[in-house]
Every structure is written in structure tokens, then in C-alpha cells.
Amino acid sequence: MGIGDGTMIAALAKSLGQLSDPPVLRVLWKSVALALLVMILLVVFLWILLGWLQIFDWGWLDTAVDFVAGIGAVIAAWLLFPVTVTAIVGFFLEDVAEAVDRRHYPHLPPARQQSIGEAVRSTLAFAAMALGLNLLLLPVYALLFFFPPAYLLLFYSVNGYLIGREYFEIVAFRRMPPAQAKALRKRHLGRIFAAGALIAFLLTIPLLNLLVPVIATLFMVHLFNSLPQTPDET
């Protein structure tokens, strides 16, 4: 059975079991370091940005605004972290995908070589769309924060789509041209969205979220290889 037949959790467990492979471990340490750096830079940038927006300079009130700005920066960084780290760490995940191929799919031909321009264009396009959409939705997130079910539904819906799309394309572009990969993604949008929502959930768990870019790549390789690759297959 494939992931679409109800074995998504088994595929995730298989992915976790490969974290000890040497090539995966090397990328994992890079991913953790980069994810920590991304989180720190996000907090600092947003704190400075919110500080520029202060309109008060009256003693204790200014201190209160500083405090609120700091809390707001942390919350905003938490919201933006999943798509930001996905966009940046994507440049380092080819070795992870190759490790999955060697261990689980040795019968497949070598992956196609992406040009640097192709990889940069797709990553920048994702980053611009994902960060722009999440920034536009920040006021909505703030409003729905007091209504947790609606807040979580919006957060995981938006980021499930965005993250599922990005990780799937990272993997699919290795095996087919971008136009064909995007057509495949559209045919299996439901499965890819569900996988993306699961990844988005893992990215919001402290400490575990530092490992998720690597876990998600392992996981998405299994998802990609479980899908029918041609339009006439079911």
C-alpha cells in the first residue's frame, strides 16, 4: 500500500529510522544550526521592526510598549518560522533525498541534475509567496489567537498547503521537469496537503522543529514514490 492507502504514519516512522544514517546526520547538524540561526534572526528583525513602529516615548508607557513589542516579535517569529526555515534549508537537502533513494529505492535511475538557476528560482518564488502570505495574515492570526480552533485551522491550512507544496517540489524536481512535477502535485493535492499539514504541525513543536526539515524530506521522498506518476494511473 502507498501513503494514500493509510500508511502515512508508517512512512513517517521509516523516515525517523533513517536519521542515524551518516549522510543524513551530516545534513541534520547543518539543518539544526541553520534553523536556530533563522529563529534568532527572525526574532531580532521583528523586534527591531516593531520597535520602529512605537508611537510613545513617555516613561513607563514606553517600557510597556517595548515589552509588548518583544512578545509580538517572538509570536510573529513562531508563525513565520515554518515557511522561513523550509525555504532556506531546502538548499541543503539533496544529500538526504539521495540517502533515501540508496536505502529504499535502489532500483530507480539516478536523479536528474537541477541547475543552480532552477533551484534558486523555485526557492525564491516559494519564499516570496509564503512569507508574503503569512505577513498579510498576521492581523488575522492575531485576531483568531483568542479563538484557538479557528486560529489552528487557518494556520495549519495555509502552512500545510505551502509546506507540502515546497517539500514535494524539492523531491519531485529531482525526478522530473518542473512543469511535470507541478502537474503531478495538482493531481494529488489532497495527499500532499495532508503531508504538509503534518509537517507544519511538527514544525511548531519546540526542539523537534529543528529536526523537521530533514525528517520532512525523508518523508516526502516516500510520498513521492508512492504516487502514480502518470495521468492515466489511479
LINMO-V970686 format. One record per residue. N is the residue number from 1. RES is the residue in three letters. SS is DSSP state (A for helix, B for strand, O for the rest). PHI is phi in whole degrees, -180 to 180 (NA if undefined). OMEGA is omega in degrees with one decimal (* if undefined). Layout:
n=N res=RES ss=SS phi=PHI omega=OMEGA
n=N res=RES ss=SS phi=PHI omega=OMEGA
This chain:
n=1 res=MET ss=O phi=NA omega=175.8
n=2 res=GLY ss=O phi=-96 omega=179.4
n=3 res=ILE ss=A phi=-61 omega=179.4
n=4 res=GLY ss=A phi=-67 omega=179.8
n=5 res=ASP ss=A phi=-92 omega=174.5
n=6 res=GLY ss=O phi=107 omega=-177.7
n=7 res=THR ss=O phi=-110 omega=-179.3
n=8 res=MET ss=A phi=-61 omega=-179.7
n=9 res=ILE ss=A phi=-66 omega=177.5
n=10 res=ALA ss=A phi=-64 omega=177.8
n=11 res=ALA ss=A phi=-65 omega=177.5
n=12 res=LEU ss=A phi=-65 omega=178.3
n=13 res=ALA ss=A phi=-63 omega=176.9
n=14 res=LYS ss=A phi=-62 omega=178.7
n=15 res=SER ss=A phi=-66 omega=178.8
n=16 res=LEU ss=A phi=-62 omega=-179.5
n=17 res=GLY ss=O phi=-69 omega=-178.6
n=18 res=GLN ss=O phi=-99 omega=-178.1
n=19 res=LEU ss=O phi=-64 omega=-178.3
n=20 res=SER ss=O phi=-86 omega=177.2
n=21 res=ASP ss=O phi=-62 omega=-177.7
n=22 res=PRO ss=A phi=-52 omega=179.7
n=23 res=PRO ss=A phi=-63 omega=179.6
n=24 res=VAL ss=A phi=-70 omega=179.6
n=25 res=LEU ss=A phi=-62 omega=179.8
n=26 res=ARG ss=A phi=-61 omega=178.9
n=27 res=VAL ss=A phi=-69 omega=-179.0
n=28 res=LEU ss=A phi=-61 omega=178.9
n=29 res=TRP ss=A phi=-66 omega=175.6
n=30 res=LYS ss=A phi=-62 omega=-178.3
n=31 res=SER ss=A phi=-64 omega=179.4
n=32 res=VAL ss=A phi=-62 omega=-179.5
n=33 res=ALA ss=A phi=-62 omega=-178.5
n=34 res=LEU ss=A phi=-69 omega=178.8
n=35 res=ALA ss=A phi=-64 omega=176.7
n=36 res=LEU ss=A phi=-62 omega=179.2
n=37 res=LEU ss=A phi=-63 omega=178.6
n=38 res=VAL ss=A phi=-60 omega=-179.3
n=39 res=MET ss=A phi=-62 omega=-179.6
n=40 res=ILE ss=A phi=-63 omega=-179.5
n=41 res=LEU ss=A phi=-65 omega=177.4
n=42 res=LEU ss=A phi=-62 omega=-179.5
n=43 res=VAL ss=A phi=-63 omega=-178.6
n=44 res=VAL ss=A phi=-63 omega=-179.1
n=45 res=PHE ss=A phi=-60 omega=-177.1
n=46 res=LEU ss=A phi=-70 omega=177.0
n=47 res=TRP ss=A phi=-63 omega=178.6
n=48 res=ILE ss=A phi=-63 omega=-179.8
n=49 res=LEU ss=A phi=-61 omega=179.2
n=50 res=LEU ss=A phi=-67 omega=176.9
n=51 res=GLY ss=A phi=-64 omega=177.8
n=52 res=TRP ss=A phi=-65 omega=-176.8
n=53 res=LEU ss=O phi=-87 omega=179.7
n=54 res=GLN ss=O phi=-65 omega=179.1
n=55 res=ILE ss=O phi=-117 omega=-178.6
n=56 res=PHE ss=O phi=-113 omega=175.2
n=57 res=ASP ss=O phi=-147 omega=-171.1
n=58 res=TRP ss=O phi=-123 omega=171.7
n=59 res=GLY ss=O phi=55 omega=-175.0
n=60 res=TRP ss=A phi=-61 omega=179.8
n=61 res=LEU ss=A phi=-67 omega=177.1
n=62 res=ASP ss=A phi=-64 omega=177.1
n=63 res=THR ss=A phi=-63 omega=178.9
n=64 res=ALA ss=A phi=-63 omega=179.4
n=65 res=VAL ss=A phi=-66 omega=176.4
n=66 res=ASP ss=A phi=-58 omega=-179.0
n=67 res=PHE ss=A phi=-64 omega=-179.8
n=68 res=VAL ss=A phi=-63 omega=178.8
n=69 res=ALA ss=A phi=-62 omega=178.8
n=70 res=GLY ss=A phi=-64 omega=177.9
n=71 res=ILE ss=A phi=-63 omega=179.1
n=72 res=GLY ss=A phi=-62 omega=179.3
n=73 res=ALA ss=A phi=-65 omega=179.6
n=74 res=VAL ss=A phi=-65 omega=-179.9
n=75 res=ILE ss=A phi=-65 omega=179.8
n=76 res=ALA ss=A phi=-64 omega=178.1
n=77 res=ALA ss=A phi=-63 omega=178.3
n=78 res=TRP ss=A phi=-62 omega=-179.7
n=79 res=LEU ss=A phi=-69 omega=-175.4
n=80 res=LEU ss=A phi=-87 omega=-175.0
n=81 res=PHE ss=A phi=-56 omega=-175.6
n=82 res=PRO ss=A phi=-56 omega=-176.3
n=83 res=VAL ss=A phi=-75 omega=-179.3
n=84 res=THR ss=A phi=-68 omega=-177.9
n=85 res=VAL ss=A phi=-69 omega=176.6
n=86 res=THR ss=A phi=-62 omega=-179.0
n=87 res=ALA ss=A phi=-65 omega=-173.8
n=88 res=ILE ss=A phi=-79 omega=-175.6
n=89 res=VAL ss=A phi=-71 omega=-179.4
n=90 res=GLY ss=A phi=-56 omega=179.4
n=91 res=PHE ss=A phi=-68 omega=-170.9
n=92 res=PHE ss=A phi=-111 omega=-167.5
n=93 res=LEU ss=O phi=-102 omega=179.9
n=94 res=GLU ss=A phi=-62 omega=179.2
n=95 res=ASP ss=A phi=-62 omega=178.8
n=96 res=VAL ss=A phi=-66 omega=179.8
n=97 res=ALA ss=A phi=-61 omega=178.2
n=98 res=GLU ss=A phi=-64 omega=179.1
n=99 res=ALA ss=A phi=-64 omega=177.1
n=100 res=VAL ss=A phi=-65 omega=179.5
n=101 res=ASP ss=A phi=-60 omega=-178.1
n=102 res=ARG ss=A phi=-63 omega=-174.5
n=103 res=ARG ss=A phi=-83 omega=-171.4
n=104 res=HIS ss=A phi=-112 omega=-175.3
n=105 res=TYR ss=O phi=-133 omega=-176.5
n=106 res=PRO ss=O phi=-67 omega=-179.2
n=107 res=HIS ss=O phi=-77 omega=-177.3
n=108 res=LEU ss=O phi=-76 omega=175.5
n=109 res=PRO ss=O phi=-69 omega=178.5
n=110 res=PRO ss=O phi=-58 omega=179.3
n=111 res=ALA ss=O phi=-68 omega=176.7
n=112 res=ARG ss=O phi=-69 omega=179.6
n=113 res=GLN ss=O phi=-88 omega=175.9
n=114 res=GLN ss=O phi=-79 omega=173.3
n=115 res=SER ss=O phi=-74 omega=178.4
n=116 res=ILE ss=A phi=-61 omega=179.6
n=117 res=GLY ss=A phi=-62 omega=178.9
n=118 res=GLU ss=A phi=-63 omega=-179.6
n=119 res=ALA ss=A phi=-65 omega=-179.3
n=120 res=VAL ss=A phi=-66 omega=-179.6
n=121 res=ARG ss=A phi=-61 omega=-178.2
n=122 res=SER ss=A phi=-68 omega=-179.9
n=123 res=THR ss=A phi=-68 omega=179.9
n=124 res=LEU ss=A phi=-66 omega=178.8
n=125 res=ALA ss=A phi=-63 omega=178.3
n=126 res=PHE ss=A phi=-65 omega=-177.5
n=127 res=ALA ss=A phi=-60 omega=-179.4
n=128 res=ALA ss=A phi=-63 omega=-178.9
n=129 res=MET ss=A phi=-67 omega=-175.1
n=130 res=ALA ss=A phi=-68 omega=-179.6
n=131 res=LEU ss=A phi=-67 omega=179.0
n=132 res=GLY ss=A phi=-61 omega=-179.4
n=133 res=LEU ss=A phi=-65 omega=-179.5
n=134 res=ASN ss=A phi=-68 omega=176.6
n=135 res=LEU ss=A phi=-66 omega=177.1
n=136 res=LEU ss=A phi=-63 omega=-177.2
n=137 res=LEU ss=A phi=-87 omega=-178.3
n=138 res=LEU ss=A phi=-54 omega=177.4
n=139 res=PRO ss=A phi=-61 omega=178.4
n=140 res=VAL ss=A phi=-68 omega=175.6
n=141 res=TYR ss=A phi=-58 omega=-178.7
n=142 res=ALA ss=A phi=-62 omega=179.5
n=143 res=LEU ss=A phi=-67 omega=-176.7
n=144 res=LEU ss=A phi=-79 omega=179.8
n=145 res=PHE ss=O phi=-57 omega=-179.4
n=146 res=PHE ss=O phi=-87 omega=176.2
n=147 res=PHE ss=O phi=-129 omega=-169.5
n=148 res=PRO ss=A phi=-49 omega=-179.1
n=149 res=PRO ss=A phi=-60 omega=-180.0
n=150 res=ALA ss=A phi=-68 omega=179.3
n=151 res=TYR ss=A phi=-62 omega=-178.3
n=152 res=LEU ss=A phi=-66 omega=178.9
n=153 res=LEU ss=A phi=-62 omega=179.5
n=154 res=LEU ss=A phi=-66 omega=-175.8
n=155 res=PHE ss=A phi=-60 omega=-176.8
n=156 res=TYR ss=A phi=-76 omega=176.3
n=157 res=SER ss=A phi=-69 omega=-178.6
n=158 res=VAL ss=A phi=-64 omega=-175.8
n=159 res=ASN ss=A phi=-77 omega=173.7
n=160 res=GLY ss=A phi=-62 omega=177.8
n=161 res=TYR ss=A phi=-66 omega=-175.3
n=162 res=LEU ss=A phi=-64 omega=-175.3
n=163 res=ILE ss=A phi=-73 omega=176.3
n=164 res=GLY ss=A phi=-59 omega=179.2
n=165 res=ARG ss=A phi=-61 omega=-175.7
n=166 res=GLU ss=A phi=-67 omega=-178.3
n=167 res=TYR ss=A phi=-66 omega=178.4
n=168 res=PHE ss=A phi=-63 omega=-178.3
n=169 res=GLU ss=A phi=-70 omega=174.3
n=170 res=ILE ss=A phi=-55 omega=-177.8
n=171 res=VAL ss=A phi=-79 omega=-173.8
n=172 res=ALA ss=A phi=-68 omega=-179.0
n=173 res=PHE ss=O phi=-64 omega=177.0
n=174 res=ARG ss=O phi=-72 omega=-172.1
n=175 res=ARG ss=O phi=-112 omega=-176.9
n=176 res=MET ss=O phi=-155 omega=178.0
n=177 res=PRO ss=O phi=-61 omega=-177.0
n=178 res=PRO ss=A phi=-52 omega=-178.0
n=179 res=ALA ss=A phi=-62 omega=179.4
n=180 res=GLN ss=A phi=-69 omega=179.1
n=181 res=ALA ss=A phi=-64 omega=180.0
n=182 res=LYS ss=A phi=-68 omega=176.3
n=183 res=ALA ss=A phi=-65 omega=177.9
n=184 res=LEU ss=A phi=-64 omega=178.4
n=185 res=ARG ss=A phi=-60 omega=-179.2
n=186 res=LYS ss=A phi=-66 omega=179.3
n=187 res=ARG ss=A phi=-70 omega=-176.6
n=188 res=HIS ss=O phi=-122 omega=-173.4
n=189 res=LEU ss=A phi=-59 omega=-177.4
n=190 res=GLY ss=A phi=-62 omega=179.9
n=191 res=ARG ss=A phi=-65 omega=-178.1
n=192 res=ILE ss=A phi=-69 omega=176.1
n=193 res=PHE ss=A phi=-62 omega=179.5
n=194 res=ALA ss=A phi=-61 omega=177.9
n=195 res=ALA ss=A phi=-64 omega=179.1
n=196 res=GLY ss=A phi=-64 omega=178.2
n=197 res=ALA ss=A phi=-64 omega=176.7
n=198 res=LEU ss=A phi=-64 omega=177.9
n=199 res=ILE ss=A phi=-63 omega=178.7
n=200 res=ALA ss=A phi=-60 omega=177.5
n=201 res=PHE ss=A phi=-63 omega=-179.8
n=202 res=LEU ss=A phi=-64 omega=-179.7
n=203 res=LEU ss=A phi=-71 omega=178.3
n=204 res=THR ss=O phi=-99 omega=177.8
n=205 res=ILE ss=O phi=-95 omega=-177.5
n=206 res=PRO ss=O phi=-54 omega=-178.4
n=207 res=LEU ss=O phi=72 omega=177.2
n=208 res=LEU ss=A phi=-60 omega=-177.7
n=209 res=ASN ss=A phi=-62 omega=177.5
n=210 res=LEU ss=A phi=-71 omega=-178.5
n=211 res=LEU ss=O phi=-94 omega=-167.4
n=212 res=VAL ss=A phi=-63 omega=179.5
n=213 res=PRO ss=A phi=-54 omega=178.4
n=214 res=VAL ss=A phi=-73 omega=178.5
n=215 res=ILE ss=A phi=-58 omega=-177.6
n=216 res=ALA ss=A phi=-64 omega=178.8
n=217 res=THR ss=A phi=-67 omega=175.6
n=218 res=LEU ss=A phi=-55 omega=-177.6
n=219 res=PHE ss=A phi=-62 omega=-175.5
n=220 res=MET ss=A phi=-72 omega=174.1
n=221 res=VAL ss=A phi=-62 omega=177.7
n=222 res=HIS ss=A phi=-64 omega=178.6
n=223 res=LEU ss=A phi=-62 omega=-179.1
n=224 res=PHE ss=A phi=-57 omega=-176.5
n=225 res=ASN ss=A phi=-75 omega=177.1
n=226 res=SER ss=A phi=-88 omega=-173.7
n=227 res=LEU ss=O phi=-89 omega=169.6
n=228 res=PRO ss=O phi=-58 omega=-171.5
n=229 res=GLN ss=O phi=-96 omega=-178.8
n=230 res=THR ss=O phi=-127 omega=-175.2
n=231 res=PRO ss=O phi=-59 omega=-175.3
n=232 res=ASP ss=O phi=-87 omega=178.2
n=233 res=GLU ss=O phi=-88 omega=176.5
n=234 res=THR ss=O phi=-124 omega=*
